[in-house]
Amino acid sequence: MSQSWLGVVSRSHVQRGVAGGFAQVCHGKAQPLRRMKSGDIFFYYSPAVEMHGAPLKAFTAMGVVEDEEVFPFDMGGGFVPFRRRVRYIEVKETPLEALRSELDLCAAPSWGMVLRRGLVPLTDKDSSTIANAMGVDLATQRIHR
């Protein structure tokens, strides 16, 4: 059975990942990406539009991890972050506030601190809730691995 994950990244960085078919989290660290497996569902939550920019607080992308490879990518200037290949699905951006009361993720008083980890495992219930709100039938995505 596949796992679902939530990456926490600004919308502008999400858009780069979607355009390039990759996921990058935790300032480019490899270890968090190694936790994911081929076929896992991957969501992005964007607390802001740009890094240190205007607040957004929305689920901004969803995809399926394509393979087992974690690979470095030279972005220039000495920055070589690690990435995973992700097949992104067309979704409707969804504000957190629309789902907050339904999510296990938000049940604990310190749930905002959990997001600071940069990559968070999601419960099946939360995955389904987020996917449905984004306009995706999660069951069909798990089949097409």
GIHU-V551718 format. One record per residue. RES is the residue in three letters. PSI is psi as a letter, one per 40 degrees, with the letter a starting at -180 (999 if undefined). OMEGA is omega as a letter, one per 20 degrees, with the letter a starting at -180 (NA if undefined). D_LAST is the distance of its C-alpha to the last C-alpha in Angstrom with 2 decimals. Layout:
# GIHU-V551718
RES & PSI & OMEGA & D_LAST
RES & PSI & OMEGA & D_LAST
This chain:
# GIHU-V551718
MET & i & a & 11.29
SER & i & r & 9.78
GLN & i & r & 12.57
SER & i & a & 13.40
TRP & i & r & 15.71
LEU & h & r & 18.41
GLY & i & a & 19.77
VAL & h & a & 23.35
VAL & i & r & 24.39
SER & i & a & 26.78
ARG & d & a & 25.63
SER & d & r & 26.96
HIS & d & r & 24.83
VAL & d & a & 21.71
GLN & d & r & 22.54
ARG & d & r & 22.79
GLY & d & r & 19.36
VAL & d & r & 17.78
ALA & d & a & 19.93
GLY & e & r & 19.02
GLY & f & a & 15.26
PHE & i & r & 15.96
ALA & i & r & 16.76
GLN & h & a & 20.18
VAL & i & r & 21.89
CYS & f & r & 25.18
HIS & f & r & 27.17
GLY & e & a & 24.94
LYS & i & a & 24.99
ALA & d & a & 22.59
GLN & d & r & 22.78
PRO & d & r & 21.04
LEU & d & r & 17.98
ARG & e & r & 17.99
ARG & d & a & 17.44
MET & i & r & 13.84
LYS & i & r & 11.08
SER & h & a & 7.80
GLY & e & r & 5.23
ASP & i & r & 8.60
ILE & h & a & 9.84
PHE & h & r & 12.69
PHE & i & r & 15.79
TYR & h & r & 18.98
TYR & h & a & 22.39
SER & h & r & 25.32
PRO & d & a & 28.74
ALA & i & r & 30.45
VAL & d & r & 30.30
GLU & i & r & 31.32
MET & h & a & 31.74
HIS & f & a & 35.00
GLY & a & a & 35.19
ALA & i & r & 35.51
PRO & i & r & 33.66
LEU & d & r & 30.58
LYS & g & a & 28.91
ALA & i & r & 25.79
PHE & h & a & 22.02
THR & e & r & 21.27
ALA & i & r & 17.59
MET & i & r & 14.07
GLY & a & r & 10.74
VAL & h & r & 7.51
VAL & h & a & 8.49
GLU & d & a & 7.59
ASP & a & a & 9.56
GLU & e & a & 12.47
GLU & h & r & 15.25
VAL & h & a & 17.72
PHE & i & r & 20.13
PRO & i & r & 23.53
PHE & h & a & 24.45
ASP & h & r & 28.16
MET & e & a & 29.05
GLY & i & r & 32.73
GLY & e & r & 35.66
GLY & e & r & 34.56
PHE & h & a & 31.41
VAL & g & r & 28.42
PRO & i & r & 25.57
PHE & i & a & 22.28
ARG & i & r & 18.91
ARG & i & r & 15.12
ARG & h & r & 12.85
VAL & h & r & 11.06
ARG & h & a & 9.71
TYR & i & a & 12.17
ILE & i & r & 12.56
GLU & h & a & 16.13
VAL & i & r & 17.81
LYS & h & r & 21.39
GLU & h & a & 22.92
THR & h & r & 24.19
PRO & h & r & 27.27
LEU & d & a & 27.13
GLU & d & a & 30.40
ALA & d & a & 28.93
LEU & e & a & 26.74
ARG & d & a & 28.73
SER & e & a & 30.53
GLU & e & a & 27.39
LEU & h & r & 25.45
ASP & d & a & 25.83
LEU & d & a & 25.42
CYS & e & a & 28.73
ALA & d & a & 30.63
ALA & i & a & 32.33
PRO & d & a & 35.31
SER & f & a & 34.03
TRP & d & r & 30.47
GLY & d & r & 31.14
MET & d & r & 31.82
VAL & d & a & 28.39
LEU & d & a & 26.87
ARG & e & r & 29.00
ARG & d & r & 26.79
GLY & d & r & 24.42
LEU & h & a & 21.18
VAL & h & r & 21.16
PRO & i & r & 18.92
LEU & i & r & 18.66
THR & i & r & 19.33
ASP & d & r & 17.09
LYS & d & a & 19.97
ASP & d & r & 20.10
SER & d & r & 16.40
SER & d & a & 16.92
THR & d & a & 20.28
ILE & d & a & 19.28
ALA & d & r & 16.32
ASN & d & r & 18.74
ALA & d & r & 21.46
MET & e & r & 19.41
GLY & f & a & 18.79
VAL & h & r & 15.13
ASP & h & a & 14.14
LEU & d & a & 11.86
ALA & d & a & 11.10
THR & d & a & 9.51
GLN & d & r & 7.19
ARG & d & a & 6.12
ILE & d & a & 5.77
HIS & g & a & 3.82
ARG & 999 & NA & 0.00
